Amino acid sequence: MYAGADSKDDTEKYAEIWAGEYDWTRLMRRAWGASRAIDYLFTLPEVDKGKIALTGHSRNGKTSLMAAAFDERISACIPSSGGTGAEVPWRYTSFNYDIEDIALLASARPSWLHPRLRFFIGNEHKLPIDQNSFMALIAPRGLMLSTALTEGASNIWAIEQAYHASQKVYDFLDAGKNIAIRTRYGEHGVSARDMEEYIDFFDFVFERSNHQPENRLHCPYSFEEWVALSGEKVNPLSYPEKTENLLKAGSIAEWKNQKSEILKQIAWVLGDEPPGVTNPGPGSLQKAGRGEDSFGTFLTRPRGTEKMGVMPVSPYNGFGDQLFGYLYYPLNDKGKIKSTNLPVVIYLYEYDYSKGFNSYHQMESLLQELTEQGFAVFTYDMLGFGNRIEEATRFYERYPHWSKLGKMVTDTKGAVDALVNLDFIDRNCIIVAGYSLGATVGLYAAATDERIAGVVSVAGFTPMRTNTLDRGTEGIKTYSHLHGLQPRLGFFVEKESRIPVDFHEITASIAPRPILIIAPEFDKDAHLQDIKTAVNEAEQVYTLFEKPENIQLQIPWDINRFSPEMRETMYEWLSRKF
């Protein structure tokens, strides 16, 4: 069976027939309709009733999963690129994952799912059920999760989390071979190649073929496997317990001594960067537009506008270890670059695994708005995101003592290297701005590279030593266990007070350079009072430099997102400071 097009949806009549009696929504009506089709199939003598499979694509992928969860006559199911509400768990669809979130679906597709779902916007982790539970209901029957690696409405990391969680149920039922995961290159659509592999999976589950799915994983990290691979052993009890903030410097000289120790601890939590060859760049300053034939390196070629130019930045410009990015810059009325001494913002994005810097919610408007303010903007795919997903798959096999976050910080410094090689960029006015993960990377980068003139952090941190698991967040496991960003932090789970460095020390290390911290009041991943305390502590160091005005905390009445109002706050601050 294949769930088909909207134009041929007979189940719409169900809403009229049972109006006022049931509040079921469009997608569940379709799922119920699939079960009615199976009722008919059961009347046909030529149908093998133990070999009925169901698949559907996109919104019908959601429907397929629902139907199979509630109808055990469906022997195998493939939700194909169903995205949010299908393969992707709701808890990983909040704004900082930049995917179809509850707010988008509730407004753009209000008939698909129940209106009560919108009560969980910003609190997706509190939903009473998530997609892995639907998948578990299908066990031990066949289930393949299928998605495109870089499609806009998906997130391969989140899908793999659901796959691992559901696999435990399949293994418990001694049916581990009946759950599969499949990724394809490209975007949302499927081709004949994909349909053939879907049929191959059905044949395997129905014991008509021995061709077992490959089940290739792109985000296979686990903390336990890293410990075994690296051989690292850390006794957290050997680190002093720090139950209060300890920035006690009474002079700039004392602070510089303390900062040198902080930088050593930052280097340790980022891991041991391997030796490399510094890319010196072209040996001379580069002009705008040089190297425009390099666009083919990327999945999609970005477009400029009448007021915004765009050029690729590559290893030719001195950008890191074979890295590529795009620089957007303002144009004047004649279509020429607006200034030969532009301030530039390196923008680092959230946990957007599938799209990287082509983020779903905000990138296009952010680029236009910043260039209208007179700033150039540089952005690129971070390690493990967008075009660089596969680069991170075996990262810890290659660099067991480094960290992905350490590599991201190194790449940010590589971006600075490239920008100072451009003759129209003000090398004294390079700012890093980021949201969520990107903000975290930016803070570490600015603390360890004084060429960065300022920082904007939006929902970028909550202090780690007080972010214990009993307080309702994922704690430091976000970095050490879930995303594999800083494995060494994993040794401090349940010993968080002994973490060798925390964000008040990291932000203080940026002083006296300007920093704007935007901490939404209802951020489910943060503890606001702890952030206030950390900023107050860092402000003492800014005061030593007689620059207390250079650290600013804004607390919008909002959830964890980078709203238009927050962007306006950033633009105003940037224009005032730079």
C-alpha positions in Angstrom: 0.0 0.0 0.0 1.1 3.6 -0.7 -0.5 6.6 1.0 -1.2 9.0 -1.9 -2.0 12.6 -2.9 -4.1 15.2 -1.2 -6.3 15.5 -4.3 -7.4 11.9 -3.9 -8.1 11.9 -0.1 -11.4 10.0 0.5 -10.9 10.3 4.2 -12.0 13.9 4.3 -15.6 12.7 4.4 -14.9 11.1 7.8 -14.7 14.6 9.4 -18.2 15.2 8.2 -19.6 11.8 9.2 -18.3 12.0 12.8 -18.4 15.8 13.2 -18.9 16.7 16.9 -18.2 13.1 18.1 -14.5 12.8 17.5 -11.7 15.4 17.3 -9.3 13.4 15.2 -7.2 15.3 12.7 -6.5 14.9 9.0 -3.4 12.7 9.2 -5.0 10.3 11.7 -8.1 10.1 9.6 -5.9 9.1 6.7 -4.2 6.5 9.0 -7.6 5.1 9.9 -8.5 5.1 6.2 -5.5 2.9 5.6 -6.8 0.4 8.1 -10.1 0.4 6.3 -8.3 -0.4 3.0 -6.7 -3.4 4.9 -10.2 -4.5 5.9 -10.9 -4.8 2.2 -7.6 -6.6 1.5 -8.4 -9.2 4.1 -11.5 -10.2 2.0 -9.3 -11.1 -1.0 -8.2 -14.7 -1.1 -5.2 -13.8 -3.3 -3.7 -11.5 -0.6 -1.2 -13.0 1.9 -2.5 -11.4 5.0 0.8 -11.7 6.8 2.6 -9.7 4.2 0.9 -6.3 4.0 3.3 -3.3 3.9 2.6 0.4 4.0 4.7 3.4 2.9 4.1 7.0 2.2 6.2 10.1 1.5 6.4 13.4 3.2 3.1 14.1 5.1 2.0 10.6 4.2 5.1 9.3 5.8 3.7 10.7 9.1 0.4 8.9 8.2 2.1 5.6 7.5 3.9 5.6 10.9 0.6 6.4 12.7 -1.3 3.7 10.9 1.4 1.0 11.5 1.6 1.9 15.2 -2.2 1.3 15.7 -2.8 -1.6 13.2 -0.8 -4.7 13.8 -2.0 -6.2 10.5 0.6 -3.9 8.8 3.6 -6.2 8.7 6.1 -3.6 7.6 6.2 0.2 7.3 8.5 2.8 5.7 7.8 6.4 6.6 9.6 8.2 3.8 10.9 11.7 4.6 8.0 12.2 7.0 10.2 14.5 9.0 8.6 16.1 12.1 5.9 13.8 13.4 7.4 10.8 11.7 11.1 9.9 11.9 12.1 13.0 13.8 11.3 13.1 17.5 9.4 16.1 18.6 12.0 16.9 21.3 14.5 17.6 18.6 12.3 19.9 16.6 12.6 23.0 18.8 13.9 26.2 17.1 17.5 25.4 17.8 17.3 22.4 15.5 15.9 24.5 12.6 13.4 22.1 11.3 9.6 22.0 10.9 8.7 22.9 14.5 5.4 22.8 16.3 4.8 26.5 15.7 5.2 26.1 11.9 3.0 23.0 11.6 0.3 24.5 13.9 0.1 27.6 11.8 0.9 26.4 8.3 -0.8 23.0 8.5 -3.4 23.4 11.3 -5.5 20.5 10.1 -2.8 17.9 10.2 -2.4 17.5 14.0 -4.4 18.3 17.1 -4.4 22.0 18.2 -3.4 21.0 21.7 0.1 20.3 20.3 0.8 24.0 20.2 0.8 24.1 24.0 4.2 22.5 23.8 5.9 25.1 21.7 9.3 25.7 23.4 8.7 22.8 25.7 8.8 19.9 23.2 10.6 17.7 25.7 7.5 17.7 27.9 5.2 16.0 25.4 3.8 12.9 27.0 4.8 10.8 24.0 7.4 11.0 21.2 8.1 9.3 17.9 10.3 6.6 19.3 7.1 5.4 21.2 5.2 5.1 17.9 8.2 3.1 16.5 8.2 0.9 19.5 4.6 0.1 19.0 5.4 -1.3 15.5 8.0 -3.7 16.9 8.7 -6.5 16.1 7.2 -5.8 12.7 9.4 -4.3 9.9 10.2 -0.6 10.1 12.6 1.4 7.9 13.3 5.1 8.6 14.1 6.8 5.4 15.3 10.4 4.8 17.5 12.5 2.6 20.8 13.5 4.2 20.4 17.2 3.4 16.7 17.8 3.0 15.3 21.0 4.6 12.6 19.4 6.7 14.8 16.7 8.3 17.6 16.1 10.7 19.6 13.0 10.3 21.1 13.2 13.8 17.6 13.3 15.4 16.4 10.4 13.3 19.4 8.3 14.4 18.5 9.1 18.0 15.0 7.7 17.4 16.5 4.7 15.6 18.8 3.8 18.5 16.0 4.2 21.1 13.6 2.0 19.1 16.3 -0.5 18.3 16.4 -1.4 22.0 12.8 -2.6 21.8 13.4 -4.6 18.6 16.5 -6.2 20.2 14.4 -7.1 23.3 11.9 -8.8 21.1 14.7 -10.6 19.3 13.8 -8.8 16.0 16.8 -6.5 15.6 17.0 -7.1 11.9 13.5 -5.8 11.4 14.4 -2.2 12.0 16.4 -0.3 9.5 17.5 3.2 8.6 18.3 4.5 5.2 19.6 7.8 3.9 19.9 9.1 0.4 21.8 12.0 -1.2 19.8 14.9 -2.5 16.8 16.6 -1.0 13.1 15.8 -0.3 12.0 13.9 -3.4 12.4 10.2 -4.1 13.3 8.4 -7.3 12.9 4.9 -8.7 16.2 4.0 -7.0 14.7 4.7 -3.6 11.4 2.8 -4.3 13.4 -0.2 -5.4 15.2 -0.2 -2.0 11.9 0.2 -0.2 10.7 -3.0 -2.0 14.0 -4.7 -1.1 13.3 -4.0 2.6 9.8 -5.4 2.4 11.1 -8.5 0.6 13.7 -8.9 3.4 11.2 -8.6 6.2 8.8 -11.0 4.4 11.7 -13.5 3.9 11.5 -13.2 0.2 15.1 -12.0 -0.1 18.4 -12.2 1.9 19.4 -8.6 1.0 19.7 -7.0 4.4 19.7 -3.1 4.6 23.1 -1.5 5.1 21.9 0.7 8.0 24.6 3.3 7.5 24.9 5.8 10.3 26.2 9.3 9.9 26.2 10.3 13.5 27.4 7.1 15.2 29.0 8.7 18.3 28.5 7.4 21.8 30.4 8.5 24.9 31.1 4.9 25.9 32.6 4.1 22.5 34.7 7.2 22.7 36.1 6.2 26.1 37.1 2.8 24.7 38.5 4.3 21.5 40.5 7.0 23.2 41.6 5.1 26.2 41.2 8.3 28.2 40.6 8.1 32.0 39.8 11.1 34.0 39.0 11.0 37.7 36.8 14.0 38.4 37.6 13.8 42.1 41.1 14.9 41.3 39.7 18.3 40.3 38.8 20.9 42.9 35.1 21.4 43.6 34.0 24.9 42.7 30.7 25.7 44.3 30.9 29.4 43.7 32.3 31.7 41.1 36.0 32.4 41.7 37.0 35.4 39.6 38.9 37.2 42.4 41.4 39.3 40.5 42.0 42.7 42.0 44.0 44.2 39.1 44.5 43.7 35.4 47.9 42.0 36.1 46.3 39.5 38.5 43.5 38.9 36.0 46.0 38.2 33.2 47.6 35.6 35.4 44.3 34.0 36.1 43.3 34.2 32.5 46.3 32.2 31.4 45.2 29.4 33.6 41.7 29.6 32.3 42.9 29.4 28.7 44.8 26.2 29.6 41.6 24.7 31.0 39.7 25.8 27.9 42.3 24.1 25.7 41.9 20.9 27.8 38.1 20.7 27.4 38.4 21.4 23.7 40.9 18.5 23.4 44.3 18.1 21.9 44.4 19.8 18.5 46.7 17.8 16.2 49.6 19.4 14.4 48.6 21.1 11.1 49.9 23.3 8.4 48.8 26.9 8.7 47.3 28.1 5.4 49.0 31.4 4.7 46.5 32.3 2.0 47.4 33.9 -1.3 50.3 36.0 -0.1 48.5 39.3 -0.9 45.2 41.0 -0.1 42.3 39.7 -2.2 39.6 41.8 -3.9 35.9 41.2 -3.9 34.7 38.8 -6.5 37.9 36.9 -6.8 37.4 33.2 -7.3 33.7 33.3 -8.2 34.1 30.1 -10.3 34.3 28.1 -7.0 30.5 28.0 -6.5 30.3 24.4 -7.6 31.8 23.3 -4.3 28.4 23.8 -2.7 25.0 22.1 -3.0 23.3 25.3 -4.0 24.7 28.6 -5.4 23.6 31.5 -3.2 22.3 34.6 -5.0 23.1 38.2 -4.3 20.6 41.0 -4.8 20.8 44.6 -6.1 22.1 45.7 -2.7 24.1 42.6 -1.7 27.0 40.9 -3.3 28.3 37.4 -2.6 31.7 35.7 -3.2 33.0 32.3 -2.3 35.9 32.1 0.2 38.1 29.1 -0.1 41.5 27.7 0.8 42.9 30.1 -1.8 41.9 32.9 0.6 43.6 31.1 3.5 40.4 29.5 4.9 41.4 26.7 7.1 42.0 23.1 6.1 40.2 22.9 2.7 37.2 24.9 3.9 34.7 26.8 1.9 32.3 29.5 2.8 30.4 32.6 1.4 31.0 36.2 2.1 28.0 38.6 1.6 28.7 42.3 1.4 26.7 45.5 0.8 26.6 47.2 -2.6 26.0 50.8 -3.4 23.6 52.2 -6.0 26.0 51.5 -8.8 26.3 47.8 -7.8 29.8 48.3 -6.4 31.1 47.3 -3.0 29.9 49.9 -0.6 33.1 50.4 1.3 36.7 49.3 1.2 36.9 48.9 5.0 33.8 46.8 5.9 33.2 45.5 9.4 32.3 41.8 9.1 30.2 39.4 11.1 31.0 35.7 11.1 27.6 34.1 11.7 27.5 30.6 13.2 24.2 28.8 13.3 22.3 26.4 15.5 22.0 22.5 15.5 20.9 22.5 11.8 22.4 19.1 10.8 20.8 18.9 7.3 21.1 22.4 6.0 24.1 23.9 7.7 24.4 27.6 7.0 21.4 27.4 4.7 19.2 27.5 7.8 15.5 27.2 7.5 14.2 30.0 9.6 16.4 33.1 9.4 19.5 33.0 7.2 18.2 34.9 4.2 16.6 37.7 6.1 19.6 37.9 8.5 22.0 38.3 5.6 19.9 41.0 4.0 19.4 42.9 7.2 23.0 42.9 8.3 24.3 44.0 4.9 21.7 46.8 4.9 23.3 47.9 8.2 26.7 48.1 6.4 28.2 44.9 7.6 29.7 42.1 5.5 28.6 38.6 6.7 30.7 35.4 6.4 29.1 32.0 7.0 30.0 28.4 6.2 29.1 24.8 7.1 30.5 23.8 10.5 31.9 20.3 11.1 29.1 17.7 11.0 26.5 20.0 9.4 25.2 20.6 5.9 27.9 19.6 3.3 30.2 18.5 6.1 28.0 15.9 7.8 30.1 13.0 6.6 33.4 14.7 7.5 32.4 14.3 11.2 31.2 10.6 11.0 34.6 9.1 11.8 36.1 12.2 13.5 37.0 10.5 16.7 38.6 7.5 14.9 40.9 10.1 13.4 41.3 12.4 16.3 40.4 10.5 19.5 41.9 13.2 21.8 40.5 16.3 20.1 36.8 17.3 20.1 34.3 18.3 17.5 33.8 21.6 19.3 37.6 22.1 19.3 37.6 21.6 15.5 34.7 24.1 15.2 36.7 26.7 17.1 39.7 26.1 15.0 37.6 26.5 11.8 36.3 29.8 13.2 39.9 31.0 13.6 40.5 29.8 10.1 37.6 32.1 9.0 39.4 35.0 10.7 42.6 34.1 8.8 40.7 34.2 5.5 39.0 37.5 6.3 42.1 39.4 7.1 43.4 38.5 3.6 40.6 40.5 2.0 41.4 44.0 1.1 37.9 45.4 1.7 37.5 44.0 5.2 38.4 45.9 8.3 40.6 43.4 10.1 40.1 45.2 13.4 36.4 44.8 13.2 35.7 41.1 12.9 32.7 40.0 15.0 31.4 36.6 15.7 27.7 36.2 16.2 25.8 33.0 16.7 22.6 31.3 17.9 22.5 28.2 20.1 25.5 25.9 19.1 26.9 28.7 17.0 26.9 31.1 20.0 28.8 28.5 22.1 31.4 28.1 19.4 31.7 31.9 19.1 32.3 32.3 22.8 35.1 29.7 22.9 36.6 31.2 19.7 36.6 34.8 21.0 38.1 33.7 24.4 41.0 32.1 22.6 41.5 34.5 19.6 42.0 38.2 20.4 41.6 39.1 16.7 37.8 38.7 17.2 36.6 42.2 18.1 33.3 41.3 19.6 30.7 38.6 20.2 26.9 38.2 20.1 25.6 35.1 21.9 22.0 34.2 21.5 20.8 31.3 23.7 24.4 30.2 23.7 25.1 28.8 27.1 24.0 28.1 30.6 26.7 27.6 33.3 27.8 24.0 33.3 28.7 23.5 37.0 25.1 24.1 38.1 23.4 22.5 35.1 22.8 19.2 36.8 20.5 16.5 35.4 18.0 16.8 38.3 17.1 20.4 37.1 15.2 19.2 34.0 17.7 19.9 31.2 20.0 17.5 29.4 22.9 19.0 31.3 26.5 18.7 30.1 25.4 15.5 28.4 24.3 17.8 25.6 28.0 18.3 24.9 29.5 15.0 26.0 26.9 12.3 25.2 24.3 13.6 22.8 26.1 15.6 20.2 29.6 14.4 20.9 31.0 17.9 21.0 33.2 17.7 24.1 33.7 14.1 25.2 35.9 14.9 28.2 33.0 16.7 29.9 31.3 13.3 30.1 33.7 12.3 33.0 32.0 15.1 35.1 28.4 13.9 34.8 27.0 14.0 38.4 30.3 15.7 39.4 29.5 19.0 37.5 30.9 21.2 40.3 34.4 19.9 39.4 34.3 20.9 35.7 37.6 22.8 35.2 36.2 25.8 33.4 32.8 27.4 33.0 31.1 30.1 31.0 31.7 33.0 33.4 35.4 32.4 33.0 35.0 32.0 29.2 33.1 35.3 28.8 35.5 37.1 31.2 38.3 36.0 29.0 36.8 38.0 26.2 37.1 41.3 28.2 37.4 44.1 27.5 36.0 43.4 24.0 32.3 44.0 23.6 29.9 41.1 24.1 26.1 41.0 23.8 24.4 38.0 25.6 20.8 37.4 24.7 19.2 34.9 27.1 15.5 34.2 26.5 13.6 34.0 29.7 11.8 30.7 28.9 14.7 28.8 27.4 14.0 25.2 28.3 17.7 24.4 28.0 19.0 27.1 30.3 18.8 28.4 33.9 18.3 32.1 33.7 19.4 33.0 37.2 22.6 31.1 36.7 23.3 33.1 33.5 22.7 36.3 35.4 25.2 35.3 38.0 27.8 34.3 35.4 27.4 37.7 33.6 27.7 39.6 36.9 30.9 37.7 37.7 32.4 38.4 34.2 31.4 42.0 34.5 33.9 42.4 37.4 36.7 41.7 34.9 35.2 44.2 32.5 35.2 46.7 35.3 38.9 46.1 35.9 39.4 47.3 32.3 37.0 50.3 33.0 34.7 48.9 30.3 31.6 47.5 32.3 29.4 48.8 29.5 31.0 46.4 27.1 29.2 43.3 28.5 25.5 43.5 28.1 22.8 41.0 29.0 19.3 41.1 27.3 16.5 38.9 28.6 13.6 38.8 26.1 10.3 37.4 27.2 10.5 34.5 24.8 11.5 30.9 24.4 14.8 29.5 22.9 14.8 31.0 19.4 16.3 33.8 17.4 13.3 36.0 16.9 13.0 39.1 14.6 13.0 41.2 17.8 16.2 39.6 19.0 17.8 40.2 15.6 16.8 43.9 15.9 18.5 44.0 19.3 21.7 42.5 17.7 21.6 45.0 14.8 21.2 48.0 17.1 24.0 46.8 19.4 26.4 46.1 16.4 25.7 49.5 14.9 26.4 51.2 18.2 29.5 49.3 19.1 31.1 49.0 15.6 
